[in-house]
């Protein structure tokens, strides 16, 4: 499993929609930043 800091919180909603739709993995909010976990 990999973990990435993806985007700033200002782009969080768009990022969540993007990773959910395209990568089919669950984004995780950690300390006001967006991390994505899964096989990328």
C-alpha positions in Angstrom: 0.0 0.0 0.0 1.3 3.4 -0.9 0.3 6.8 0.5 0.6 10.1 -1.2 0.0 13.7 -0.3 -2.1 14.7 -3.3 -3.4 18.2 -3.1 -3.9 21.2 -0.8 -7.2 21.4 1.1 -8.4 24.1 -1.3 -8.7 21.5 -4.0 -9.8 18.7 -1.7 -13.3 18.2 -3.1 -12.2 18.0 -6.7 -9.4 15.7 -5.7 -11.7 13.4 -3.8 -14.0 13.2 -6.8 -11.1 12.6 -9.1 -9.5 9.8 -7.2 -12.8 8.2 -6.4 -13.9 8.1 -10.0 -10.6 7.5 -11.8 -8.5 5.4 -9.4 -11.3 3.7 -7.6 -9.6 4.1 -4.2 -10.6 5.8 -1.0 -9.1 9.2 -0.2 -8.3 9.8 3.4 -8.2 13.1 5.1 -5.2 13.4 7.5 -4.5 16.6 9.3 -6.3 18.8 6.8 -4.4 17.3 3.8 -5.7 14.8 1.3 -3.9 11.5 1.1 -4.8 8.7 -1.2 -4.1 5.1 -0.2 -4.1 2.1 -2.4 -2.2 0.6 -5.3 -1.4 3.3 -7.7 
